[in-house]
Amino acid sequence: MTVSPHEAIDTAYFDVVIVGAGISGLGAAYRLLQRNPELSYTILERRERIGGTWDLFRYPGVRSDSSIFTLSFPYEPWTRKEGVADGDHIREYLTHTAHKYGIDRHIRFNSHVLAADWDSATDTWTVTFEQGGVAQQCRSRFVFFGSGYYNYDQGYTPEFPGIEQFGGTVVHPQHWPEDLDYAGKKVVVIGSGATAVTLIPSMAERAGKVTMLQRSPTYLISGSKYSRFAAGARKVLPRKASHLAIRMYNALLEAAFWFLSRKTPRLIKWLLRRMAIKNLPAGYDVDTHFKPTYNPWDQRLCLIPDADLYTAIADGRADVVTDHIDHFDATGIALKSGVHLDADMVVTATGLQLQALGGVKISLDGVGINPCDRFVYKAHMLEDVPNLFWCVGYTNASWTLRADMTARATVKLLAHMAAHGYTHAYPHRGDEPMTEKPSWDIQAGYVLRSLHALPRSGTKRPWNVRQNYFADAIDYRFDRIEEAMVFGRAADRAAVVG
C-alpha cells in the first residue's frame, strides 16, 4: 500500500516508536523505561492483542520449543511449574508483564506499520501505519523493530500437484481456524519440524488417526516438561533469585548441548537414537523415520516434552511415513512409492517465509533501501541506517536471550547519545572488503530458500552475526559503544548547509 503525505494524518511525535507487542517489543519498552524513563514511546501492534507469535499461532498444542525460563524475561519470573509452556500461558504471561509495568497503556492495537522514512534535516523518522483502514503517521527520533523475522500474512506452502482435487480440508498452522473440527478424522500432517511434532500429539488425542508425512527425518530431543532443578531452586531461593538461577542453568545446558553437537556429532547422534529406541515400540524402524542424514544442529533440534510424539506413536494414535508426495487426489495423497494415504484433513506444516523488518518499506530522505543489502552491526543495527534497531533472536537458543541483549544495547546507545547531545547514530563499515556469511547458519529449508530475505553478515566483529549467546554476552559486557559508529547532530548539519 502506498500512502501519499496528503492522505495521512500527522498524529504525534514520540522519542521512540516500537513496532510489535510481542516478546521483543515489550522487552524493549521495559528496558527503555528502566534506562531512559524521560523518553516518550509508543508501540504499534498490528494485531488486536498482545503476544506477537504467541497470539498468531493458535493451532492445537502450540507451545514453546525451548525452555520457558530462558524464553521469559530475566526481570519477570515465570511462576508456573512447567518448563515447557503452552502458547496460551505464554501470552497470559506477556499480557501480565505489560500491565504490571504500565507498558500496555502505550500500545496502539490494529496499527499495521507500512513504511518508515528518515529525514536527515531533522534527524527524525516518519512512520506510516494503517489503523482501522485509515492511513496515519507519527514521527520519532528512533524506531525499534520487534516484528520478528517471518511473514505474518502468509506461511510457506509448496505447490502440491492436484491439491485442488482434494475433497477434504487443507489448513496451514499459521492460519488455524478457531472452529476447525478434526474429531475422529484421518489427518495427515505434512512436515517434520517443530510445528509438526507439536501438533501431532495434541491432535492425536481427538483425531481418528494422525500421520506425519515427511520427506526426511528430523532430530528430536525429549526432556521432562518439569525441571527438578527448577523445583529445587524455588525451594531454597527467593523468587527473583531462583528465576535467574534457573534461567542461567537452562541457558548453560542448551549451550553445552549445542557445543557437544557440533564437536562430537557421533556421540549426540547415538544419544538421540537411543532416546528414540527407548520410547518407541520394539522393532520400530527408527533408522528410516528418525535418523537424519545431517549432523545435529545443522538444523534446529525439535523438542518433544516427555517424549509425547513417541508416546502417541507407541499408543497407535499416530504414525510416521517417510516418502515423497506424487500428487493429491479426491481422497488423500498418492506417494511416489505407490502408497496412498487416505485423509479427511491435511495440515501443511511446511514452514515460514522469512521477512526482514516486518515487510516495512524503509527509505532515507525519500530514497528506498533494501535492508537485505545492508550488513548487520552487532546483530541489531543496519549499516548506514540511522537510529533504527532490529531485534532477532538466536537459531540455537531461546529467542529472548538475544532479544533482551538487543534491548539493553539499544537503550545504552540512546543514553550515550543523550549524554553527548547527539541526534543521530549509525554504524559505518567503510570501504574495507569483508567476507560474507549467512546471518543464520542453520540448514533448515525455510532459511535456505530465503537467504536473500535477511540482512548480510560479515565474518568479523562488529559485523558478524553469531549464534553464541555467551560470546555475545561477554562482548556486550565490554562493549565499545563508539566502535564503527558515526554520531552527529541535526543542528550541526543544518549549520554546515546554511
Secondary structure, DSSP 8 states (H G I E B T S, - for coil): ----GGGSEEEEEEEEEEE-SSHHHHHHHHHHHHH-TTS-EEEE-SSSSTTTHHHH--STT-B-SS-HHHHS-TTS---SS-SS-BHHHHHHHHHHHHHHTTGGGGEESSEEEEEEEEETTTTEEEEEEEETTEEEEEEEEEEEE-S-SB-SS-------TTGGG--SEEE-GGG--TT---TT-EEEEE--SHHHHHHHHHHTTTSSEEEEEESS---EEEE-SS-HHHHHHHHHS-HHHHHHHHHHHHHHHHHHHHHHHHH-HHHHHHHHHHHHHHHS-TT--HHHHS--SS-BTTB--EEEETTHHHHHHHTTSEEEEE--EEEEETTEEEETTS-EEE-SEEEE-----B-GGGG-EEEETTEEE-GGGSBEETTTEETT-TTEEE----SSS-HHHHHHHHHHHHHHHHHHHHHHT--EEEE---S----EE-SS----HHHHTTGGGS-BEESSTTS-----HHHHHHHHHT--TTTTEEEE-HHHHHHHH-
